[in-house]
Amino acid sequence: MNLREPIHLGSGEPVLLLHPFMMSQNVWKDVAPQLAGVDVANPSAPATGRYEVLAPTMPGHNGGVKGRFFLDTAELADDMERRMDALGWDTAHVVGNSLGGWVAFELERRGRARSLTAIAPAGGWHRWSLPKYEIVFKFVMGFPVWLTAKALGPRAARLPGARAAASVPVSATPDGISDADMLDIIDDVTHCAAYYQLLVKALLLPGLMELADTRIPTHMVICEKDRVLPHPRFVNHFRKHLPESTRFTALDGVGHIPMFEAPGRIADLIRDFLDEQIDGQRTTG
């Protein structure tokens, strides 16, 4: 596995973007520049945004460090803390999707988050609750698809029904994935050692159990067409345990990883929430 350089753009308030399970920093490729105010057509031009954006690849995923054989969210958070320390970030605005949302809550628990945006986060279950076994079962059932993609590599994109199958855990419709996205997804999935590592750990460990202690501005984003962690059963845990001050937003017409099909909407949603927190702090200060 070749290490990938994280996406690191802009200047200003620090923002950490955390990707979903089996994906990489690539899922933020169209969102990070918008948050940082970078003109992708002219990358040498000065950034016009107010955020310094970091989107790394987590351990065990395509382009990330190897990690231990049995990974868990604590080790993923350890790696993110090391990356933050290297940049001199004591805290950051943390944004996470799916597994990245679970890690985002772990960073909040450690006091490393200024605000938290969780997009279809994982971890919304107790140790023995049915939703946990449901999500593990879904990924185990995808093992034949993973083996096929592993064997064929980019050629898997040309198989009949490949785009439709890839859209199920990613987007609301097959049209939400471009040809380039398909190749990137196949590359990420087939180079994800954490596929079995994290599933084993997920069976043994509880989910997010300290949500009521969250003390920072928190934004829960629910994806209407999410077929991996569908509403309401994978959201109820968060509604029950997060503080009443938590903001819940339902994002219509998008699947589990909305950065592929709606990068502009996701960038605006993140930016609007962060702008509100920063401007509010300046007003009260």
SETORVEX-153967 format. One record per residue (C-alpha): x, y, z. Coordinates in steps of 0.001 Angstrom, whole numbers, padded with zeros to 6 digits, always signed. Layout:
N
XYZ...
END
This chain:
285
+000000+000000+000000+001466+003323-001067+001034+006162+001401-001004+009052+000080-000404+012645+000982-003427+014103+002761-005422+016871+001142-004179+020009+002904-005452+023370+001685-006115+026945+002754-005483+028900+005924-007450+030037+008942-009583+027990+011335-008485+024321+011270-010923+021787+009833-010316+018019+009910-012276+015894+007398-012619+012169+008152-013673+009677+005484-016006+006634+005677-015133+002972+006157-013239+001445+003193-012805+004831+001490-009911+007323+001622-009249+011055+001695-010325+011012-001956-014006+011339-000969-013288+014962+000045-011545+015929-003204-014430+018138-004359-015430+019411-000911-012066+020397+000612-011194+022999-002067-014569+024658-001632-014133+024897+002134-010618+026297+001716-011648+028693-001039-009237+027172-003544-009851+027638-007270-009250+024137-008679-008899+025614-012163-006109+027874-010895-004606+026200-007796-001729+028680-007663-004159+031519-006906-004435+032538-003223-007114+030714-001237-010109+032914-000479-011695+030860+002330-011376+031188+006086-010440+027558+006765-007301+025431+006753-008564+022029+005669-006890+018664+006298-008325+015446+004848-006024+012495+005659-006488+008783+005054-007011+006786+008220-004898+003727+009138-005738+000499+007342-007331+002302+004421-006042+002978+000910-003002+005203+001284-003028+005314+005076-000496+003850+007497-000722+000106+008099-001862+000024+011723-002267-003024+013943-003903-006226+012715-007120-005597+014677-007874-001917+014283-010425+000007+016303-011679+003574+016402-009315+004439+019246-006294+003694+017066-007784+005704+014214-008250+008636+016593-004659+008226+017843-003404+008675+014277-005570+011768+013759-004208+013262+016972-000648+012711+015751-001496+014493+012504-003069+017384+014392-000049+017646+016675+002266+017771+013654+000375+020838+012404+000262+022474+015821-003500+022024+016080-004607+021622+019692-008183+021440+018470-010018+021589+015151-013495+021651+013718-014008+017957+013018-016217+016658+010216-016722+012918+009774-018819+010686+007551-019828+007170+008659-016751+005627+010352-015231+009101+010206-018173+010368+012257-017503+007727+014900-013854+008809+015064-014975+012444+015217-016949+011723+018399-013878+009971+019823-011784+013081+019155-014461+015200+020848-014303+012927+023890-010541+013542+024012-011006+017312+023927-009598+017774+020412-012716+019152+018681-013992+022753+018558-017173+021707+016799-018420+018446+015348-020275+017718+012141-021312+014061+011865-022627+012995+008448-024438+009645+008706-022107+008605+011560-021496+005012+012564-021350+003876+016181-024968+004603+017054-025542+001424+019037-024909-000365+022329-022639-003384+022697-025394-005959+022161-027924-003976+020121-029346-005293+016838-028231-002315+014686-024584-003212+015335-025040-006763+014097-027072-005516+011150-024294-003239+009895-021612-005908+010390-023813-008397+008521-024210-005954+005620-020460-005634+005190-019893-009384+005577-022484-010007+002843-020474-007692+000600-017437-009987+000829-018031-011671-002587-018256-008248-004223-015011-007253-002509-013297-010428-003743-014506-009804-007292-013231-006231-007259-009967-007431-005712-009479-009979-008482-010437-007777-011415-009288-004336-010249-010450-001520-012576-011964-004077-014957-014688-004664-012351-016199-001317-013352-017144-002827-016720-019147-005722-015269-022923-005625-015845-024617-003965-012905-021339-002767-011368-022433+000852-011069-025780-000101-009547-024058-002365-007012-021510+000329-006121-024234+002909-005594-026005+000921-002860-023530+001831-000068-022575+005181-001614-025216+007211-003419-028987+007536-003803-028877+006431-007463-026298+004930-009850-026116+008328-011555-024615+009738-008358-021309+008038-009199-019209+009207-012140-016893+006959-014159-013921+008467-012335-015636+007918-008989-016184+004249-009849-012481+003688-010453-011564+005553-007264-014059+003531-005226-012743+000237-006611-009173+001307-005859-010059+002287-002294-012120-000827-001557-009565-003280-002923-006720-001682-000961-008517-001497+002378-006866-003850+004851-009233-002556+007528-012139-004344+005828-011888-007376+008099-009827-005754+010875-012489-003253+011860-015391-005661+011411-013904-008058+013964-013385-005233+016443-016891-003892+015832-018326-007249+016907-016442-007102+020206-016735-003447+021174-019649-001172+022117-020568+001825+019997-020692+005438+021140-021596+005392+024844-020693+008880+026099-022750+011048+023763-024555+012839+026585-021208+014323+027660-020740+016142+024338-019997+019780+025192-019280+021388+021828-021566+022582+019005-022668+019417+017228-024426+018965+013901-025948+015586+012996-026609+015205+009277-029061+012476+008238-028932+011268+004635-032434+010514+003354-031448+007708+000959-028832+006122+003232-028974+002346+002723-026025+001566+004995-027175+003320+008183-030811+004075+007360-032995+006410+009360-034545+006013+011883-033014+002955+013534-029399+004099+013110-030260+007648+014199-032398+006938+017259-029356+006238+019438-028014+009724+018699-031388+011415+019184-031785+009707+022545-028329+010352+023978-026949+013562+022461-027636+016858+024285-030798+018764+023346-028658+021501+021823-027567+019155+019009-028708+020244+015568-030255+017595+013328-030478+018179+009564-032117+015816+007092-030415+015969+003702-032844+014873+001029-032016+012845-002059-028532+011653-001099-027020+008359-000053-024550+007300+002627-021501+009106+001178-023055+012331-000164-019743+013963-001071-019762+012056-004366-023185+013141-005607-023598+016522-003890-020175+018030-003041-021487+021596-003315-024347+020939-000913-022042+019245+001571-019465+022060+001387-022204+024658+001938-023705+022686+004831-020331+022362+006577-019318+025960+005882-022609+027452+007056-022428+025579+010365-018782+026497+010946-019333+030138+009985-022169+030279+012484-019981+028925+015291-017063+031243+014543-019184+034366+014067-021125+033550+017216-017933+033219+019235-016724+036612+017991-020054+038214+018861-020156+036806+022393-016454+037493+022864
END
